[in-house]
């Protein structure tokens, strides 16, 4: 059991080690010491289930947004991109699509803010050429149309 505890110090979220330690504690009658480990395992499982769900839902929302844009429903697409971004804030493509949809709705200043965030989160991304071009255009439009800021739908 000491070896399991030492092994956990280098990998505290290792599921197999946690499970084996919990079993060893139970087998030796140390039920109270096993309870917090069981709670960690359950929390880890719940966290993984949530991540898996988001991993499926957010891209689906983004794809729905793309389809809505193809059918010229930019407002509907914007809502889908926003929902995907709310679920997965670090999703680069979600934020870029959201920013571009804002620009397509002439919400240039909002688009500039979101495009800047794209660069802040992924400054070295090789696909940022399109985002850089969009940011340049959005900045220029925001200068000539400063009153185009609108509330989010």
N, C-alpha and C positions, 0 to 999 in steps of 0.2 A: 504494500500500500504506500509506503514511503516513496518508492520509485515512481508510482503514478502521480503523486503530488509534485515530485520534482519535475516530471515530464510536463505537467500542466503549467509550471512556472514559465516555461519557454513557449508554450502554446496554450494559453488559457481558454480558448474557445474550441479546442480540438474535440469534436463530438465523440469520437471513439474513446479518447482518454477520459473524458468526463463520464461517459457511460460506464466504463470499466471501473472507475473509482467509485461511482455510485453503487454498482453491484458489489464491489469489495466491502464497502462500508455496510451495506445491508446484510451481507453474508456473515459479517463479524458482529452483527447486532447493534451497530452504531447508526440507528435509524434517524436520529436527530441530525447527525452530521451529513446524512445522505439527502435530506430534504432540500437544502439550499442548492445542491448540485442538480437535483432533479428539476428544481425551478429554473436554473440556468439552461438546462437542456430544453425545457418547454419554451422558454423565452427565445432561445436560439432557433428552435423549430418554427415558432410563430413569425419571427423576423424573416426567416428564409421563405416562408409561405407568402408573406406580404410582398417581399421582393420579387418573387416569381409572378405573383398576380400583377404587380405594377409592370413587370417586364413583358407581360402579354397585353395588358389593357392600354398602356400609354402608346405603344407603336400602332395599335389598332385605331386609336383616336387620331393619331397623326395621319395614318393612311386614309381615314375617312375625310379628314381635312383636305388632303390632296385631291381626293375625288370630288369634293364639293367645289374646290377651286377650278377643277377642269370643267365643271358644269356652270361656272361663273357665279357661284354662291360664295363670295368672299367673306361675308359676315358669318355665314355658317361655318366656313373653314376656320375663321379666326377663333370662334368658340371652341372648335375641336382642338386646335393647336393649343389654346389656353388651358383646356382640360388636360391635355397630354403633359404640358409643362407643369401644371399644378401637381400632377402625380409624380413626375420625374424631372425635377428642376435642373438636373445636370445634363439632361438630354440635349446635346448640341443641335441636332437637327430640328427638334421641337421648337427651340428658341429662335432659330434662324427662320423657320417657316412662319412662326408667329410674327416676327419682326417684318418679314417681307409682306405678309398679309396686311399688317398695319399700314405699310407704305402704299400698298395697292388701294387702300381705303382713304388715301390722302391724309393719313394721320402721321405725318412726317416726323414730327418731334418725338412722338411715342416710339416710332420706328427707329429713330436715331438712338434713343435710350436702350432699346432692346438689342440693336446691332452692336452697340458698344459693349454690352454684356456678353455677346457672343465672343468678341475679341478678348474680353477680360477672362473668360473661362477657358478659351481654347486658342491662345495667341499664336501657337506654332502649327496650327492645323493647315495642311497643304491645300485644303479646299476653301480656305478663307478668301480666295481671289474673288469669288462671286459675292461674298459678304462684304468685302472691301469696296467693291464697285457699288453695291447697294447702299452702303454707308455714305459714300461720297455723294451719290444722287440724293439720298434722303437729307443729308446736311444742306445741300444746295436748295432743295425744295423747302426745307424748314426755314431757311433764310428769307426766301421770297414769299412764303405763305405762313407767317408766324401765328396766324389765328386759327390754324387747322387742328389744334389740340382738342381732342374730344374725350369725353368720359368713356371708360371701358364699357362694352355692351353688357 
